[in-house]
Amino acid sequence: MSNVEKVNAFLDKAQVFYFLTTDGDQPKGRPFGFHMLSDGRLYFGCGTFKNVFRQLSENPKVEVLALDGDTFLRYDGTARIVKDDALLQKVRGAMPQIMDLYDKNGWEMGLFYLENAHAEIRGLFDVKEQFDL
């Protein structure tokens, strides 16, 4: 299993994870659920009209935090925004109800992945595994 597949599998098991940004000098976190592995990259998405998208555009250094029992994942890097119609079609297939809502309201889904990323899979008192992606 590749490193990106390990992160994707952890997020699958966790189901809900937390996406962390900054708003000026204030940390901000919110639950996320959508992630998609495609062509060796792990993509995330959110509405371009949301504060989180503005925050990651202004300061692309972000972190994902996920919990699975007594084990947690820290996955940080620099958000790289992607405009790719073929990738957006994959998102439509993965979550058609959400994309229908976006279409109905004229909203745009912003897709991004983390580059220069680092992941740690940790227990309460130890690092079980860490790697760069």
C-alpha positions, 0 to 999 in steps of 0.5 A: 500500500502506498503512503497516499493509500494509507492516508486515504484508508485512515480517512475512510475508517474515520469517516469524519475528519477535521480540516484545519486552517487559519483566519488571519491569526485565528485557528479554524477547524471544521468537520469534513467528510469528502475525500477522493483518491484519484491518480495517486493524489488525495483530493478534498473539496468544498464550496468556493463560497465558503470561508474555509476556501477563502482561508486556504486560498489566503494561507494554503498551509493546512492540516487534516486531523482524523481519529480512529479509536485510540489512533489518530492521523495528522496530515499536513501540507500546502493546499494546491487548488485544482481546476479539472473538469474530468476530476469534477465529473468523478466528484459528481459520481461520488456525491451526486446529491451534493453536486445537484444542490451545488448546481441548483444554487449556482455554487462552485466546488473547489477541489484541492490536494496537499503538496509537500505533505507529511503524515503521522499515524499516532497513538496516545503516546507514540508515533506509529508511522510517519512519512512524506507524500 
